[in-house]
Amino acid sequence: MANITITKTDAETDTDTDTATDNKRRKGSRLKSTLWFVALWCVGVGGAMLLALPFKLLIQAATH
């Protein structure tokens, strides 16, 4: 696979409005990434609990 690098030319330099738009986009992207992280963490913890539940029930049944 080839690596492709895209660079800006002098005519495409950022203006103040472009920077403000990029900051909003970055902030929204960061929030989205954080929400995905939290959601996947919750799914992982829930999955681990569901995986451990049958063993917990077996141990409780064996001890009674």
N, C-alpha and C positions, 0 to 999 in steps of 0.2 A: 504494500500500500504506500502511496505517496503522501508525504506531509505537505499540506498547503498552508501558506502563511499569507494572511491578508493584512496589508498595511495601508494607512491613510496617507494620501498625498497632501501637499500644502493647501490645495483648494478645498479639502474636506476636513479641515480642522474644526474642533468643537466651538460652538458659540455658547453664550450663556443659557439660551433656551434649550439647546441640545444637552448641556450639562445637567440642567434641572430635570429634564425628561429622563436622562440616564439615571439620575439619583433616585427618582421615583420608581423607575423600573427595577433598579437594584434593590430598593427597600422592599418592594412587592415580591421580588424573587427571593429575598432573604426570609421574609415572612412565610412564603409558600414552602421553602425548604425546611424551615423550623416546624411548620405544621405537619409536613410529611414525616419528619423525624419523630415527632411526638406520636403521630398515628401509628407508625410502624413499630415504635417501641411498645405501645399499648397492645398491639396485635401480638408481638413477641412474648410479652409477659402473660397475656391471656392464653396463648398457645402452650406456654410452659406449664401454666396452672392446669389446663385441660389434660395435658400429658401426664401430670403427676396425680391427678384426681383418682384414676382407677387404682393406683398403687396405694394411695392413702386409704381408700375404701377397703382394699384387701387387707391391709394391716389392721384396720379397725375391726373388721370381721374376724380376723384370726385371733385377736386379743380378747374378744368377748366370748 
